[in-house]
Every structure is written in structure tokens, then in C-alpha cells.
Amino acid sequence: MKIEELFVDSLGQVSVQANLVRIELMQLQKLPAEKETPVFQVAERLAMNLDTFLRLHQAVNNIVGQMEEKGLIKKNEAPAIANKKK
């Protein structure tokens, strides 16, 4: 059995309707010239039930945690909100 792979440049719209989650998988149409905005198109749409989506979320969070522990990525800390005196 051949398993096909699809390279994805970005995610498009993510929508939830009842128990179904749809995620648009986007690909770059062409390399933009300097100062041009990249143009993406929907290559595929991934649809799954809500339970599967939540398992996917947990799996991705686990992988991100492992990458942080290994120092491959760094958590982006939210900037502190400065208290302004009036």
C-alpha cells in the first residue's frame, strides 16, 4: 500500500460544525517577488470528528513539549503588561 504525503505551507480556515472539524491545508501558489504578499491556495481539506481532533491536539502538544525539553524550540513568553499611572 502506497502512502501519499502532502507538503503544507500553511493552515487556512479551521471550522467546527457539530462533531466535525475541518482544517484547510494550504500551499504556496508561487514564490512571491520581494515585497509581494504570498498567495496560498487550499490543497486539501482535512476532516475529522471532534474526538480525533482533540487527540491530535494532545499529540501535537506532547511533541512541542519534547522539542522544548531538547532545546529545539523556545516557548514564546507573553510580554508583560506595563502598569501605567494616570
A tleap script that builds the chain and sets N, CA, C and O, in Angstrom:
source leaprc.protein.ff14SB
mol = sequence {
  NMET LYS ILE GLU GLU LEU PHE VAL ASP SER
  LEU GLY GLN VAL SER VAL GLN ALA ASN LEU
  VAL ARG ILE GLU LEU MET GLN LEU GLN LYS
  LEU PRO ALA GLU LYS GLU THR PRO VAL PHE
  GLN VAL ALA GLU ARG LEU ALA MET ASN LEU
  ASP THR PHE LEU ARG LEU HIE GLN ALA VAL
  ASN ASN ILE VAL GLY GLN MET GLU GLU LYS
  GLY LEU ILE LYS LYS ASN GLU ALA PRO ALA
  ILE ALA ASN LYS LYS CLYS
}
set mol.1.N position { 0.834 -1.174 0.000 }
set mol.1.CA position { 0.000 0.000 0.000 }
set mol.1.C position { 0.885 1.247 0.000 }
set mol.1.O position { 1.797 1.365 0.819 }
set mol.2.N position { 0.620 2.158 -0.902 }
set mol.2.CA position { 1.393 3.386 -1.005 }
set mol.2.C position { 0.722 4.469 -0.164 }
set mol.2.O position { -0.480 4.708 -0.277 }
set mol.3.N position { 1.523 5.118 0.680 }
set mol.3.CA position { 1.016 6.219 1.494 }
set mol.3.C position { 1.523 7.512 0.875 }
set mol.3.O position { 2.731 7.705 0.734 }
set mol.4.N position { 0.615 8.387 0.510 }
set mol.4.CA position { 0.992 9.646 -0.112 }
set mol.4.C position { 1.242 10.703 0.947 }
set mol.4.O position { 0.609 10.702 2.003 }
set mol.5.N position { 2.168 11.604 0.657 }
set mol.5.CA position { 2.461 12.717 1.547 }
set mol.5.C position { 2.133 14.017 0.836 }
set mol.5.O position { 2.288 14.131 -0.380 }
set mol.6.N position { 1.689 14.975 1.590 }
set mol.6.CA position { 1.350 16.287 1.065 }
set mol.6.C position { 2.124 17.312 1.870 }
set mol.6.O position { 1.998 17.360 3.093 }
set mol.7.N position { 2.925 18.138 1.201 }
set mol.7.CA position { 3.632 19.216 1.896 }
set mol.7.C position { 2.671 20.379 2.052 }
set mol.7.O position { 1.988 20.770 1.105 }
set mol.8.N position { 2.625 20.928 3.262 }
set mol.8.CA position { 1.717 22.028 3.574 }
set mol.8.C position { 2.536 23.236 4.003 }
set mol.8.O position { 3.388 23.129 4.885 }
set mol.9.N position { 2.285 24.385 3.384 }
set mol.9.CA position { 2.981 25.621 3.737 }
set mol.9.C position { 2.292 26.377 4.859 }
set mol.9.O position { 2.937 27.120 5.599 }
set mol.10.N position { 0.996 26.194 4.988 }
set mol.10.CA position { 0.242 26.974 5.968 }
set mol.10.C position { -1.100 26.288 6.239 }
set mol.10.O position { -1.499 25.354 5.543 }
set mol.11.N position { -1.771 26.782 7.265 }
set mol.11.CA position { -3.122 26.323 7.559 }
set mol.11.C position { -4.083 27.438 7.189 }
set mol.11.O position { -3.806 28.618 7.405 }
set mol.12.N position { -5.199 27.048 6.637 }
set mol.12.CA position { -6.238 28.015 6.311 }
set mol.12.C position { -7.280 28.027 7.402 }
set mol.12.O position { -6.966 28.004 8.592 }
set mol.13.N position { -8.512 28.062 6.978 }
set mol.13.CA position { -9.627 28.130 7.918 }
set mol.13.C position { -9.774 26.812 8.666 }
set mol.13.O position { -9.630 25.736 8.085 }
set mol.14.N position { -10.060 26.907 9.947 }
set mol.14.CA position { -10.397 25.749 10.779 }
set mol.14.C position { -11.817 25.983 11.252 }
set mol.14.O position { -12.115 27.008 11.865 }
set mol.15.N position { -12.689 25.037 10.968 }
set mol.15.CA position { -14.086 25.213 11.368 }
set mol.15.C position { -14.596 23.972 12.083 }
set mol.15.O position { -14.168 22.848 11.820 }
set mol.16.N position { -15.520 24.217 12.990 }
set mol.16.CA position { -16.160 23.131 13.743 }
set mol.16.C position { -17.655 23.260 13.544 }
set mol.16.O position { -18.242 24.311 13.802 }
set mol.17.N position { -18.260 22.182 13.084 }
set mol.17.CA position { -19.713 22.131 12.921 }
set mol.17.C position { -20.180 20.832 13.547 }
set mol.17.O position { -19.852 19.741 13.080 }
set mol.18.N position { -20.951 20.972 14.610 }
set mol.18.CA position { -21.432 19.820 15.378 }
set mol.18.C position { -20.229 19.005 15.849 }
set mol.18.O position { -19.440 19.505 16.651 }
set mol.19.N position { -20.065 17.790 15.387 }
set mol.19.CA position { -18.980 16.910 15.836 }
set mol.19.C position { -17.898 16.769 14.759 }
set mol.19.O position { -17.104 15.829 14.807 }
set mol.20.N position { -17.856 17.680 13.798 }
set mol.20.CA position { -16.917 17.563 12.683 }
set mol.20.C position { -16.005 18.785 12.613 }
set mol.20.O position { -16.467 19.926 12.623 }
set mol.21.N position { -14.709 18.523 12.541 }
set mol.21.CA position { -13.711 19.589 12.425 }
set mol.21.C position { -13.112 19.513 11.023 }
set mol.21.O position { -12.736 18.440 10.551 }
set mol.22.N position { -13.029 20.667 10.370 }
set mol.22.CA position { -12.412 20.743 9.040 }
set mol.22.C position { -11.241 21.714 9.111 }
set mol.22.O position { -11.369 22.815 9.646 }
set mol.23.N position { -10.091 21.295 8.565 }
set mol.23.CA position { -8.885 22.114 8.557 }
set mol.23.C position { -8.414 22.222 7.113 }
set mol.23.O position { -8.182 21.212 6.449 }
set mol.24.N position { -8.273 23.460 6.629 }
set mol.24.CA position { -7.770 23.664 5.275 }
set mol.24.C position { -6.244 23.619 5.298 }
set mol.24.O position { -5.608 24.313 6.091 }
set mol.25.N position { -5.666 22.804 4.427 }
set mol.25.CA position { -4.222 22.677 4.287 }
set mol.25.C position { -3.818 23.485 3.065 }
set mol.25.O position { -4.269 23.208 1.953 }
set mol.26.N position { -2.967 24.485 3.272 }
set mol.26.CA position { -2.647 25.449 2.230 }
set mol.26.C position { -1.250 25.234 1.648 }
set mol.26.O position { -0.325 24.820 2.347 }
set mol.27.N position { -1.123 25.524 0.357 }
set mol.27.CA position { 0.169 25.504 -0.318 }
set mol.27.C position { 0.384 26.851 -0.987 }
set mol.27.O position { -0.562 27.494 -1.442 }
set mol.28.N position { 1.641 27.265 -1.038 }
set mol.28.CA position { 2.026 28.493 -1.708 }
set mol.28.C position { 1.816 28.308 -3.205 }
set mol.28.O position { 2.263 27.312 -3.774 }
set mol.29.N position { 1.145 29.253 -3.846 }
set mol.29.CA position { 0.903 29.137 -5.286 }
set mol.29.C position { 2.180 29.337 -6.074 }
set mol.29.O position { 2.480 28.573 -6.991 }
set mol.30.N position { 2.935 30.371 -5.713 }
set mol.30.CA position { 4.221 30.613 -6.350 }
set mol.30.C position { 5.070 31.433 -5.393 }
set mol.30.O position { 4.542 32.112 -4.513 }
set mol.31.N position { 6.369 31.371 -5.564 }
set mol.31.CA position { 7.244 32.156 -4.715 }
set mol.31.C position { 7.024 33.630 -5.013 }
set mol.31.O position { 7.120 34.049 -6.167 }
set mol.32.N position { 6.732 34.421 -3.988 }
set mol.32.CA position { 6.474 35.836 -4.228 }
set mol.32.C position { 7.771 36.607 -4.480 }
set mol.32.O position { 8.819 36.277 -3.925 }
set mol.33.N position { 7.688 37.619 -5.309 }
set mol.33.CA position { 8.813 38.523 -5.510 }
set mol.33.C position { 8.984 39.338 -4.232 }
set mol.33.O position { 8.095 39.368 -3.382 }
set mol.34.N position { 10.125 39.994 -4.106 }
set mol.34.CA position { 10.399 40.786 -2.918 }
set mol.34.C position { 9.295 41.816 -2.710 }
set mol.34.O position { 8.864 42.485 -3.649 }
set mol.35.N position { 8.846 41.930 -1.466 }
set mol.35.CA position { 7.796 42.860 -1.030 }
set mol.35.C position { 6.402 42.491 -1.537 }
set mol.35.O position { 5.459 43.260 -1.349 }
set mol.36.N position { 6.257 41.343 -2.169 }
set mol.36.CA position { 4.923 40.867 -2.567 }
set mol.36.C position { 4.351 40.007 -1.453 }
set mol.36.O position { 5.088 39.346 -0.720 }
set mol.37.N position { 3.058 40.023 -1.336 }
set mol.37.CA position { 2.382 39.172 -0.365 }
set mol.37.C position { 2.244 37.769 -0.947 }
set mol.37.O position { 1.777 37.618 -2.076 }
set mol.38.N position { 2.640 36.742 -0.201 }
set mol.38.CA position { 2.483 35.374 -0.717 }
set mol.38.C position { 1.001 35.032 -0.917 }
set mol.38.O position { 0.143 35.486 -0.160 }
set mol.39.N position { 0.718 34.235 -1.936 }
set mol.39.CA position { -0.647 33.801 -2.223 }
set mol.39.C position { -0.713 32.294 -2.002 }
set mol.39.O position { 0.065 31.535 -2.579 }
set mol.40.N position { -1.653 31.875 -1.159 }
set mol.40.CA position { -1.830 30.466 -0.848 }
set mol.40.C position { -3.134 29.970 -1.450 }
set mol.40.O position { -4.063 30.743 -1.682 }
set mol.41.N position { -3.187 28.665 -1.700 }
set mol.41.CA position { -4.431 28.040 -2.151 }
set mol.41.C position { -4.658 26.776 -1.335 }
set mol.41.O position { -3.713 26.153 -0.850 }
set mol.42.N position { -5.917 26.411 -1.195 }
set mol.42.CA position { -6.263 25.193 -0.462 }
set mol.42.C position { -5.837 23.994 -1.302 }
set mol.42.O position { -6.275 23.834 -2.441 }
set mol.43.N position { -4.972 23.148 -0.725 }
set mol.43.CA position { -4.516 21.949 -1.416 }
set mol.43.C position { -5.398 20.747 -1.054 }
set mol.43.O position { -5.731 19.919 -1.901 }
set mol.44.N position { -5.756 20.683 0.201 }
set mol.44.CA position { -6.605 19.601 0.714 }
set mol.44.C position { -7.376 20.141 1.904 }
set mol.44.O position { -7.016 21.166 2.483 }
set mol.45.N position { -8.419 19.452 2.254 }
set mol.45.CA position { -9.167 19.775 3.460 }
set mol.45.C position { -9.216 18.516 4.302 }
set mol.45.O position { -9.675 17.465 3.854 }
set mol.46.N position { -8.738 18.638 5.525 }
set mol.46.CA position { -8.702 17.518 6.455 }
set mol.46.C position { -9.962 17.577 7.307 }
set mol.46.O position { -10.230 18.602 7.935 }
set mol.47.N position { -10.730 16.512 7.342 }
set mol.47.CA position { -11.960 16.462 8.131 }
set mol.47.C position { -11.868 15.297 9.111 }
set mol.47.O position { -11.464 14.191 8.751 }
set mol.48.N position { -12.252 15.572 10.358 }
set mol.48.CA position { -12.204 14.526 11.386 }
set mol.48.C position { -13.252 14.815 12.450 }
set mol.48.O position { -13.728 15.941 12.588 }
set mol.49.N position { -13.599 13.776 13.198 }
set mol.49.CA position { -14.560 14.011 14.272 }
set mol.49.C position { -13.862 14.726 15.420 }
set mol.49.O position { -12.633 14.767 15.476 }
set mol.50.N position { -14.632 15.280 16.319 }
set mol.50.CA position { -14.105 16.103 17.401 }
set mol.50.C position { -13.158 15.323 18.310 }
set mol.50.O position { -12.135 15.862 18.732 }
set mol.51.N position { -13.473 14.075 18.619 }
set mol.51.CA position { -12.592 13.266 19.475 }
set mol.51.C position { -11.218 13.082 18.832 }
set mol.51.O position { -10.199 13.169 19.516 }
set mol.52.N position { -11.184 12.830 17.537 }
set mol.52.CA position { -9.913 12.665 16.835 }
set mol.52.C position { -9.138 13.974 16.842 }
set mol.52.O position { -7.921 13.973 17.029 }
set mol.53.N position { -9.830 15.091 16.640 }
set mol.53.CA position { -9.184 16.401 16.673 }
set mol.53.C position { -8.547 16.658 18.037 }
set mol.53.O position { -7.424 17.157 18.109 }
set mol.54.N position { -9.244 16.327 19.108 }
set mol.54.CA position { -8.699 16.527 20.453 }
set mol.54.C position { -7.492 15.630 20.705 }
set mol.54.O position { -6.551 16.043 21.384 }
set mol.55.N position { -7.502 14.403 20.167 }
set mol.55.CA position { -6.321 13.529 20.278 }
set mol.55.C position { -5.159 14.102 19.481 }
set mol.55.O position { -4.012 14.030 19.921 }
set mol.56.N position { -5.446 14.676 18.305 }
set mol.56.CA position { -4.410 15.329 17.502 }
set mol.56.C position { -3.808 16.500 18.279 }
set mol.56.O position { -2.589 16.662 18.312 }
set mol.57.N position { -4.649 17.305 18.896 }
set mol.57.CA position { -4.201 18.436 19.702 }
set mol.57.C position { -3.268 17.965 20.813 }
set mol.57.O position { -2.210 18.557 21.024 }
set mol.58.N position { -3.646 16.919 21.518 }
set mol.58.CA position { -2.827 16.386 22.610 }
set mol.58.C position { -1.486 15.865 22.074 }
set mol.58.O position { -0.443 16.106 22.680 }
set mol.59.N position { -1.512 15.162 20.952 }
set mol.59.CA position { -0.278 14.627 20.368 }
set mol.59.C position { 0.668 15.744 19.950 }
set mol.59.O position { 1.875 15.656 20.178 }
set mol.60.N position { 0.125 16.796 19.340 }
set mol.60.CA position { 0.960 17.935 18.914 }
set mol.60.C position { 1.535 18.633 20.142 }
set mol.60.O position { 2.710 19.000 20.143 }
set mol.61.N position { 0.735 18.823 21.178 }
set mol.61.CA position { 1.242 19.438 22.408 }
set mol.61.C position { 2.368 18.615 23.016 }
set mol.61.O position { 3.349 19.178 23.502 }
set mol.62.N position { 2.241 17.294 22.997 }
set mol.62.CA position { 3.298 16.428 23.528 }
set mol.62.C position { 4.590 16.583 22.731 }
set mol.62.O position { 5.674 16.653 23.310 }
set mol.63.N position { 4.479 16.635 21.416 }
set mol.63.CA position { 5.663 16.793 20.565 }
set mol.63.C position { 6.316 18.150 20.804 }
set mol.63.O position { 7.540 18.244 20.888 }
set mol.64.N position { 5.510 19.197 20.912 }
set mol.64.CA position { 6.051 20.533 21.173 }
set mol.64.C position { 6.770 20.539 22.523 }
set mol.64.O position { 7.843 21.129 22.644 }
set mol.65.N position { 6.200 19.897 23.530 }
set mol.65.CA position { 6.840 19.802 24.843 }
set mol.65.C position { 8.190 19.092 24.762 }
set mol.65.O position { 9.156 19.520 25.392 }
set mol.66.N position { 8.257 18.011 23.991 }
set mol.66.CA position { 9.522 17.290 23.826 }
set mol.66.C position { 10.558 18.157 23.116 }
set mol.66.O position { 11.736 18.134 23.470 }
set mol.67.N position { 10.123 18.919 22.117 }
set mol.67.CA position { 11.044 19.804 21.393 }
set mol.67.C position { 11.568 20.912 22.315 }
set mol.67.O position { 12.733 21.298 22.217 }
set mol.68.N position { 10.719 21.421 23.204 }
set mol.68.CA position { 11.152 22.433 24.171 }
set mol.68.C position { 12.170 21.850 25.136 }
set mol.68.O position { 13.181 22.486 25.434 }
set mol.69.N position { 11.910 20.641 25.627 }
set mol.69.CA position { 12.834 19.985 26.561 }
set mol.69.C position { 14.208 19.760 25.931 }
set mol.69.O position { 15.226 19.867 26.616 }
set mol.70.N position { 14.246 19.452 24.649 }
set mol.70.CA position { 15.507 19.210 23.947 }
set mol.70.C position { 16.183 20.502 23.495 }
set mol.70.O position { 17.294 20.471 22.965 }
set mol.71.N position { 15.520 21.630 23.702 }
set mol.71.CA position { 16.098 22.905 23.321 }
set mol.71.C position { 15.985 23.216 21.836 }
set mol.71.O position { 16.637 24.137 21.344 }
set mol.72.N position { 15.162 22.457 21.118 }
set mol.72.CA position { 14.994 22.696 19.686 }
set mol.72.C position { 14.173 23.946 19.409 }
set mol.72.O position { 14.371 24.630 18.405 }
set mol.73.N position { 13.241 24.233 20.324 }
set mol.73.CA position { 12.423 25.436 20.216 }
set mol.73.C position { 12.323 26.062 21.598 }
set mol.73.O position { 12.579 25.410 22.610 }
set mol.74.N position { 11.953 27.319 21.624 }
set mol.74.CA position { 11.811 28.026 22.883 }
set mol.74.C position { 10.401 28.575 22.978 }
set mol.74.O position { 9.875 29.122 22.009 }
set mol.75.N position { 9.788 28.428 24.146 }
set mol.75.CA position { 8.429 28.938 24.348 }
set mol.75.C position { 8.464 30.455 24.243 }
set mol.75.O position { 9.337 31.109 24.814 }
set mol.76.N position { 7.524 30.994 23.522 }
set mol.76.CA position { 7.412 32.429 23.343 }
set mol.76.C position { 6.635 32.989 24.517 }
set mol.76.O position { 5.419 32.812 24.599 }
set mol.77.N position { 7.315 33.657 25.418 }
set mol.77.CA position { 6.653 34.209 26.601 }
set mol.77.C position { 5.858 35.454 26.200 }
set mol.77.O position { 6.306 36.258 25.383 }
set mol.78.N position { 4.691 35.591 26.781 }
set mol.78.CA position { 3.853 36.772 26.517 }
set mol.78.C position { 4.528 37.981 27.172 }
set mol.78.O position { 5.025 37.886 28.294 }
set mol.79.N position { 4.545 39.103 26.475 }
set mol.79.CA position { 5.157 40.293 27.057 }
set mol.79.C position { 4.378 40.766 28.279 }
set mol.79.O position { 3.150 40.694 28.316 }
set mol.80.N position { 5.118 41.254 29.281 }
set mol.80.CA position { 4.472 41.757 30.487 }
set mol.80.C position { 3.707 43.034 30.153 }
set mol.80.O position { 4.152 43.848 29.344 }
set mol.81.N position { 2.555 43.192 30.790 }
set mol.81.CA position { 1.757 44.396 30.585 }
set mol.81.C position { 2.246 45.445 31.574 }
set mol.81.O position { 2.234 45.229 32.785 }
set mol.82.N position { 2.666 46.559 31.049 }
set mol.82.CA position { 3.178 47.627 31.911 }
set mol.82.C position { 2.029 48.345 32.591 }
set mol.82.O position { 1.029 48.682 31.957 }
set mol.83.N position { 2.179 48.574 33.882 }
set mol.83.CA position { 1.166 49.332 34.630 }
set mol.83.C position { 1.393 50.806 34.390 }
set mol.83.O position { 2.460 51.333 34.704 }
set mol.84.N position { 0.418 51.462 33.845 }
set mol.84.CA position { 0.531 52.889 33.575 }
set mol.84.C position { -0.198 53.651 34.679 }
set mol.84.O position { -1.334 53.336 35.035 }
set mol.85.N position { 0.489 54.661 35.207 }
set mol.85.CA position { -0.137 55.533 36.211 }
set mol.85.C position { -0.739 56.720 35.505 }
set mol.85.O position { -0.117 57.313 34.624 }
set mol.86.N position { -1.928 57.059 35.886 }
set mol.86.CA position { -2.610 58.210 35.281 }
set mol.86.C position { -2.495 59.418 36.169 }
set mol.86.O position { -3.007 60.485 35.829 }
savepdb mol mol.pdb
quit
